[in-house]
């Protein structure tokens, strides 16, 4: 039996820090004050990040409770969290500029040991090492995860997560670049253990800003009657790779 379901989490995070400098008296014997030290704010894109959307588009197998059950939302949170954890650690949540794999610590925390080793060997694809040292700011313009879940005997034990991650970056020279990472991540949930990514089939491309949106406009849901639909969707060298472990 096949059920088509949808559920969504919309997450947005932001942070800012600042200091107020207290004025101080000059000790210059000439009686002239030193100039007040000032610094210009770091360059930024001045753009709000796109919301993060995680959906379950289909369940293969018996799924008691139907589309309105809490089981679907649980899968979104747990299995979807394994995917978004990689997206954040490998691309979105990185402190740019960054150099080396140490700047992406935890990107593969939700991978199996074998898949993590494979992904570390393909870091120009699985994490943003290729551009990280040349970026001063990034903003995700598309973050979508759509999952097909496998639930024999009514228990979700596996999933294929189709990802669309588009990251707008500001280079050190002031130019902008767009990076798109798309493809599938394969997940498993052994009994008594959390969801883990055991394989992937990903593609990565860089292009001018807006290129991905023009080539891949958002699709209108095929079934507008789905009651959960509102709860929660190149120009440069392109690389692709797969891995499993």
Buried (B, 14 or more C-beta within 10 A) or exposed (E): EEBBBBBBBEEEEEEEEEEEEEEEEEEEEEEEEEEEEEEEEEEEBEEEBBBBBBBBBBBBBEBEEEBEEEBBBEBBBBBBBBBBBBBBBBBBBBEBBBEEBEBBEEBBEBBBEEBBEBBBEBBEBBBBBBBBBBBBBBBBBBBBBBBBBBBEEEEBBBBBBBBBBBBBBBBEEEEEBBBBBBBBBBBBBEEEEEBBBBBBBBBBBBBBBEBBBEEEEEEEBEEEEBEBBEBBBBEBEEBEBBBEB
